[in-house]
Amino acid sequence: MSTDSISDFIIALKNGSMGGKPTVVTSFSNLKLAVAEKLATIGFIKGVVKKGKKMRKNIEIELAYSGREPKISGVKRMSKTSNRVYLGAREVWPFRQGFGHLILTTPRGIMTGAEARAAKVGGEVLFKIW
């Protein structure tokens, strides 16, 4: 377990989907829950359920597939503990011809790149997903 919980989280999603797993279970944090809910709204995962009580909370994530192909084909961590990456609203652009998404943490919460650009708000780029 590394000190970067978001990296562990997105790699668990990628590895679970590449392995054909129906669900992935990860430790709970409010940030991970917000990111998972945002990924559910844009269609990379089917659903998110918070399980457990007090110190033993987990997040169970149901992965999405189109046929037998996973919706998540790749992830790239952008902002790391050693190198933070921040973008202003004017610097947020689509990548992979619009098929990929940037996930940012902004003063208004977790947003995709398109939402942040439309709201004219910048923030820290957590990762790219496609």
KARAKA-V960238 format. One record per pair of residues at least 12 apart in sequence whose ideal C-beta (glycine too) atoms are under 6 Angstrom apart, sorted by the first residue. I is the first residue (numbers start at 1). J is the second residue. Records with the same first field share a line. If there is no record, write none. Layout:
I->J / J
This chain:
4->81
6->126
7->77
9->26 / 32
10->75 / 127
12->24 / 26
13->72
14->72 / 75
16->63
17->63 / 70 / 72
23->60 / 62
24->61
25->58 / 60
26->59
28->57 / 58 / 59
32->59
33->59
34->110
35->110
36->48 / 61
38->110
42->101
44->71 / 72
45->61 / 63 / 64
46->62 / 64
47->62
48->61
73->130
74->130
75->127 / 129
76->128
77->127
78->125 / 127
79->124 / 125 / 126
85->125
86->124
87->122 / 125
88->122
89->117 / 120 / 121 / 122
92->113 / 116 / 117
96->130
99->130
100->128 / 130
101->129
102->125 / 128
103->126 / 127
104->116 / 123 / 125
105->123 / 124 / 126
106->121 / 123
108->121
